């Protein structure tokens, strides 16, 4: 059973009590406290929690950001982490393969005993039954002798003993059927070739699905697939390490270009929005006085009195509006002189 602290570490991480800005600010992917198996893909200790194959908790750091930093590093796949990871996974597979072989041997032995009828639990019961039968026959002979001699009470006591022995013999004779049925059931079982668990042949599909989706089966299936992937990856790198480095640099260059294009797209979108707003503001500030006849401006100014001055004070009036009253006075004086 895991302690409360271990459960919290598994759910929230070992630095759960630190502030966000304090978490692993000085930890690098090559530190000894970082799990190198996790950097290579996953930590096997996380696969079999609370199963018969439980490997115990891993005491080292599991961090997705550190794994990404390792994959982008120039030392990626040059530290030997992948080879150590492969050896460890292969040792786990060797252990489960031994378990599978033991399971097959157990089923084969059980089937051989069934076919040959060799000494098993049922054979031992038959031997005991034969001993009881022989003892019962001897007691019956003694009872007959006691009866002929007139020793009735002793004969009755021995008859009770004979009845007890007969009951015991009947129990032994009924036991082999139970054992044989159990052996027949075991004969119909098979061994899972992935995780080594015993499965009942022809079992319900729901139970088969539960087994296939279980931690132990999925864990060993993941280990097997990862071993094949690591072998292929290491083989390619050993054949042409420079090609792998070139491919990695090409992927990094494509990532940088994609990030740059996204940044430029965002910047262009912001600039376009700003220019559109400026054009709208300029259109709103323009006045239509140029398209209006001068006489209309004068009449409007005369009708409203000091409206031009009020508009000027409010910041909305134009220069023509401010001088509208003066233009009215000038036009009146000219008309009087002409008369």
Phi and psi in degrees as a GROMACS rama.xvg file:
@    title "Ramachandran Plot"
@    xaxis  label "Phi"
@    yaxis  label "Psi"
@TYPE xy
-81.5038  145.194  UNK-2
-75.1791  170.324  UNK-3
-62.7282  -39.6292  UNK-4
-64.8432  -40.0649  UNK-5
-66.4315  -38.1002  UNK-6
-64.413  -42.1455  UNK-7
-65.8322  -38.0132  UNK-8
-62.2218  -39.5664  UNK-9
-68.8713  -36.281  UNK-10
-83.7509  -41.2029  UNK-11
-117.002  -6.68326  UNK-12
95.0432  159.671  UNK-13
-74.8568  -21.3706  UNK-14
-103.307  36.7825  UNK-15
-66.2189  -22.8581  UNK-16
-90.429  -0.59202  UNK-17
-91.884  155.57  UNK-18
-71.2456  158.997  UNK-19
-57.2866  -36.1377  UNK-20
-80.4998  -5.61537  UNK-21
-99.5681  -9.85258  UNK-22
-77.0186  114.279  UNK-23
50.8534  41.3988  UNK-24
-71.89  -25.1103  UNK-25
-112.733  11.0615  UNK-26
-90.9232  130.617  UNK-27
-108.452  161.215  UNK-28
-67.1641  -21.9729  UNK-29
-93.8096  9.03998  UNK-30
-69.3233  153.611  UNK-31
-68.3901  -22.6488  UNK-32
-79.4006  -6.38235  UNK-33
-93.4697  135.77  UNK-34
-73.9064  115.381  UNK-35
-73.3918  -27.5796  UNK-36
-64.5623  -38.9664  UNK-37
-65.7589  -35.7619  UNK-38
-63.0092  -31.7928  UNK-39
-82.7117  -8.5776  UNK-40
157.729  -57.3127  UNK-41
-163.445  162.289  UNK-42
-100.868  121.953  UNK-43
-59.1568  -23.4022  UNK-44
-63.9523  -21.883  UNK-45
-84.8329  -7.56301  UNK-46
-83.8566  -34.4943  UNK-47
-117.765  32.6814  UNK-48
-61.6731  130.326  UNK-49
61.2968  35.4647  UNK-50
-124.24  174.649  UNK-51
-68.2706  -16.1335  UNK-52
-100.702  17.5807  UNK-53
-56.5602  127.219  UNK-54
-94.4176  -0.669677  UNK-55
86.2996  164.447  UNK-56
-72.4267  146.784  UNK-57
-88.6898  129.874  UNK-58
-88.1433  0.209556  UNK-59
-101.837  172.389  UNK-60
-81.4682  133.689  UNK-61
-115.21  110.331  UNK-62
-139.084  124.947  UNK-63
-65.9548  -36.9107  UNK-64
-65.3871  -38.8141  UNK-65
-65.1696  -36.335  UNK-66
-65.408  -40.9594  UNK-67
-64.5863  -38.8126  UNK-68
-63.5198  -39.7008  UNK-69
-64.9776  -42.1382  UNK-70
-65.8513  -29.6648  UNK-71
-88.1549  -7.44453  UNK-72
-74.2618  154.341  UNK-73
-71.1934  -13.2461  UNK-74
-96.4665  12.7382  UNK-75
-61.7953  128.829  UNK-76
62.2001  23.8408  UNK-77
-117.679  -1.22375  UNK-78
-98.9567  -5.49823  UNK-79
83.9159  7.71417  UNK-80
-63.728  -41.0706  UNK-81
-65.4987  -37.6232  UNK-82
-68.8031  -40.0348  UNK-83
-63.1968  -41.1803  UNK-84
-62.5405  -42.0999  UNK-85
-63.5503  -43.1709  UNK-86
-63.0987  -40.5931  UNK-87
-65.9058  -42.9284  UNK-88
-64.2755  -37.8225  UNK-89
-66.1345  -34.6303  UNK-90
-66.4197  -37.2935  UNK-91
-66.1035  -39.0862  UNK-92
-67.0612  -37.492  UNK-93
-62.7441  -37.9024  UNK-94
-66.0096  -44.1965  UNK-95
-70.7675  -29.6502  UNK-96
-67.6637  -35.7358  UNK-97
-64.051  -39.4616  UNK-98
-63.2848  -39.6626  UNK-99
-64.7335  -41.7623  UNK-100
-64.1567  -40.4237  UNK-101
-63.5644  -38.9081  UNK-102
-63.8127  -42.4635  UNK-103
-64.0901  -39.9275  UNK-104
-64.5082  -39.464  UNK-105
-63.9574  -44.7004  UNK-106
-66.0534  -38.1015  UNK-107
-65.605  -39.883  UNK-108
-64.7553  -42.9736  UNK-109
-62.7059  -40.6879  UNK-110
-68.7515  -37.1408  UNK-111
-64.1604  -40.2089  UNK-112
-64.9257  -36.3159  UNK-113
-65.5128  -43.5071  UNK-114
-72.5879  -38.8484  UNK-115
-87.2082  -17.7323  UNK-116
64.8074  28.8999  UNK-117
-67.0517  174.975  UNK-118
-65.5882  118.528  UNK-119
-136.147  -159.224  UNK-120
-59.5484  -38.6322  UNK-121
-68.2759  -36.4807  UNK-122
-63.631  -38.438  UNK-123
-64.5526  -38.7066  UNK-124
-64.764  -37.574  UNK-125
-64.6123  -39.1655  UNK-126
-62.9572  -42.4322  UNK-127
-63.8528  -39.3298  UNK-128
-64.3431  -38.6033  UNK-129
-64.9764  -39.2771  UNK-130
-63.8061  -42.0114  UNK-131
-64.8228  -39.5935  UNK-132
-62.5272  -43.1638  UNK-133
-63.558  -39.7151  UNK-134
-67.9858  -37.7496  UNK-135
-63.5611  -42.1352  UNK-136
-62.5287  -40.6279  UNK-137
-63.8932  -41.0371  UNK-138
-66.2986  -36.4012  UNK-139
-63.1893  -40.3679  UNK-140
-62.5479  -42.626  UNK-141
-64.9768  -38.5189  UNK-142
-62.826  -40.4323  UNK-143
-63.8888  -39.8469  UNK-144
-64.8997  -42.785  UNK-145
-64.5033  -36.9784  UNK-146
-66.2455  -38.4422  UNK-147
-69.0322  -26.4559  UNK-148
-87.3113  -5.50483  UNK-149
84.6188  13.7959  UNK-150
-94.4139  74.9603  UNK-151
-69.2322  -43.784  UNK-152
-62.0016  -42.477  UNK-153
-65.92  -37.5584  UNK-154
-65.0429  -38.997  UNK-155
-66.1366  -39.0371  UNK-156
-62.7609  -39.619  UNK-157
-70.9614  -29.3746  UNK-158
-64.7228  -38.1535  UNK-159
-61.7956  -39.7593  UNK-160
-64.6951  -38.369  UNK-161
-63.33  -41.0529  UNK-162
-62.9491  -40.1732  UNK-163
-63.9749  -40.7963  UNK-164
-66.2698  -36.3804  UNK-165
-65.3088  -40.8361  UNK-166
-62.9167  -40.7683  UNK-167
-64.4812  -37.7644  UNK-168
-66.9648  -35.8428  UNK-169
-66.6908  -37.89  UNK-170
-63.5922  -40.0828  UNK-171
-66.3825  -35.0483  UNK-172
-71.1698  -26.859  UNK-173
-85.3552  -20.0223  UNK-174
-65.958  -39.6392  UNK-175
-58.0182  -30.87  UNK-176
-63.2515  -38.7514  UNK-177
-66.1109  -42.9184  UNK-178
-66.1163  -41.1929  UNK-179
-65.1111  -37.8278  UNK-180
-66.0299  -38.7737  UNK-181
-63.7842  -42.4274  UNK-182
-64.4001  -38.0534  UNK-183
-64.6323  -38.0409  UNK-184
-66.001  -41.7102  UNK-185
-66.0175  -31.5004  UNK-186
-63.9006  -28.9789  UNK-187
-88.0793  12.621  UNK-188
-99.2914  160.706  UNK-189
-139.193  165.443  UNK-190
-104.363  132.518  UNK-191
-69.3517  126.251  UNK-192
-78.3937  -2.29646  UNK-193
-100.125  -50.2741  UNK-194
-115.568  -8.83692  UNK-195
85.3303  6.72656  UNK-196
-76.6738  153.722  UNK-197
-85.0036  132.844  UNK-198
-122.911  145.568  UNK-199
-85.7808  128.061  UNK-200
-66.5277  130.442  UNK-201
74.9713  22.7369  UNK-202
-70.1297  166.554  UNK-203
-61.1256  145.381  UNK-204
-63.0498  -32.3417  UNK-205
-63.7875  -40.3639  UNK-206
-70.9707  -35.6792  UNK-207
-63.5321  -42.4639  UNK-208
-64.4425  -39.2394  UNK-209
-60.7398  -39.7488  UNK-210
-66.9727  -44.7214  UNK-211
-65.2541  -29.2065  UNK-212
-94.8894  4.132  UNK-213
-73.7103  160.554  UNK-214
-59.8844  -44.197  UNK-215
-66.4873  -47.7241  UNK-216
-64.6954  -47.7117  UNK-217
-66.0423  -33.5799  UNK-218
-64.2364  -48.2125  UNK-219
-69.7536  -32.3756  UNK-220
-63.704  -40.4122  UNK-221
-65.9373  -39.3603  UNK-222
-62.9218  -44.1181  UNK-223
-61.8868  -46.1338  UNK-224
-65.9213  -36.7669  UNK-225
-67.7171  -36.6298  UNK-226
-60.4693  -45.0072  UNK-227
-64.5273  -41.3819  UNK-228
-64.7795  -42.0754  UNK-229
-65.5312  -39.8513  UNK-230
-60.04  -45.6508  UNK-231
-65.9599  -41.0163  UNK-232
-65.4378  -44.217  UNK-233
-68.0213  -34.4403  UNK-234
-64.7138  -45.4556  UNK-235
-62.3039  -39.8446  UNK-236
-69.731  -36.0002  UNK-237
-69.4853  -31.1067  UNK-238
-73.2288  -42.9077  UNK-239
-146.617  79.6499  UNK-240
-64.4445  -32.931  UNK-241
-66.1196  -35.3669  UNK-242
-64.6207  -40.86  UNK-243
-62.2987  -41.0895  UNK-244
-64.8806  -40.5484  UNK-245
-63.387  -42.3379  UNK-246
-62.5683  -39.3101  UNK-247
-65.7238  -43.3364  UNK-248
-64.0581  -36.7853  UNK-249
-64.9036  -41.7949  UNK-250
-64.0764  -41.4877  UNK-251
-63.9123  -40.2337  UNK-252
-63.624  -42.0652  UNK-253
-63.4502  -39.0701  UNK-254
-63.5926  -42.6841  UNK-255
-64.4811  -41.7435  UNK-256
-63.6517  -40.5505  UNK-257
-64.3988  -41.5933  UNK-258
-64.0569  -40.0184  UNK-259
-64.3729  -42.3835  UNK-260
-62.6006  -39.1619  UNK-261
-65.3463  -40.7468  UNK-262
-63.5045  -44.3311  UNK-263
-62.844  -39.0291  UNK-264
-62.0897  -42.1724  UNK-265
-65.8593  -41.0076  UNK-266
-65.2451  -44.3126  UNK-267
-62.4484  -37.7832  UNK-268
-63.7752  -39.7048  UNK-269
-67.6403  -40.8845  UNK-270
-65.422  -42.4802  UNK-271
-61.3746  -41.503  UNK-272
-64.2637  -37.5755  UNK-273
-67.8462  -43.1266  UNK-274
-64.0165  -40.6525  UNK-275
-62.5016  -39.723  UNK-276
-65.531  -38.0067  UNK-277
-66.6492  -39.9655  UNK-278
-63.7532  -40.5675  UNK-279
-63.8553  -40.6216  UNK-280
-63.4815  -42.3854  UNK-281
-64.6451  -39.1887  UNK-282
-66.1998  -34.5808  UNK-283
-71.6871  -29.905  UNK-284
-81.1592  -18.5394  UNK-285
-68.1667  142.813  UNK-286
-111.261  148.973  UNK-287
-91.4231  25.0765  UNK-288
-66.5133  -28.6968  UNK-289
-65.543  -31.5208  UNK-290
-86.6795  -3.7359  UNK-291
-100.352  133.985  UNK-292
-61.1586  150.795  UNK-293
-66.4027  -35.0214  UNK-294
-61.8351  -36.6833  UNK-295
-65.6325  -37.5459  UNK-296
-64.0526  -40.7664  UNK-297
-65.8959  -45.9657  UNK-298
-61.5524  -41.0972  UNK-299
-63.4571  -41.2035  UNK-300
-66.4427  -37.7916  UNK-301
-69.107  -38.1562  UNK-302
-66.1536  -39.4635  UNK-303
-94.0444  4.10155  UNK-304
68.2575  -112.077  UNK-305
-95.1642  31.413  UNK-306
-62.6258  -36.6829  UNK-307
-62.7031  -39.6219  UNK-308
-66.4663  -39.1532  UNK-309
-63.2075  -41.5654  UNK-310
-65.274  -36.1316  UNK-311
-64.6753  -40.0201  UNK-312
-65.6482  -35.5371  UNK-313
-79.5115  -3.35864  UNK-314
82.1871  6.07581  UNK-315
-108.235  -14.554  UNK-316
-78.8752  157.447  UNK-317
-99.172  174.667  UNK-318
-64.6841  -38.8909  UNK-319
-62.3999  -36.8215  UNK-320
-65.3925  -36.6998  UNK-321
-65.592  -35.0677  UNK-322
-99.9813  14.3062  UNK-323
-62.1044  -45.0091  UNK-324
-60.1539  -39.9531  UNK-325
-62.311  -39.4299  UNK-326
-65.264  -35.388  UNK-327
-64.6762  -46.831  UNK-328
-61.0053  -41.7499  UNK-329
-63.4537  -41.1754  UNK-330
-67.123  -35.6064  UNK-331
-67.0747  -42.1691  UNK-332
-63.2116  -41.8059  UNK-333
-63.3498  -40.4056  UNK-334
-66.8013  -35.4446  UNK-335
-66.8593  -43.0499  UNK-336
-65.2494  -35.9426  UNK-337
-67.3787  -33.4618  UNK-338
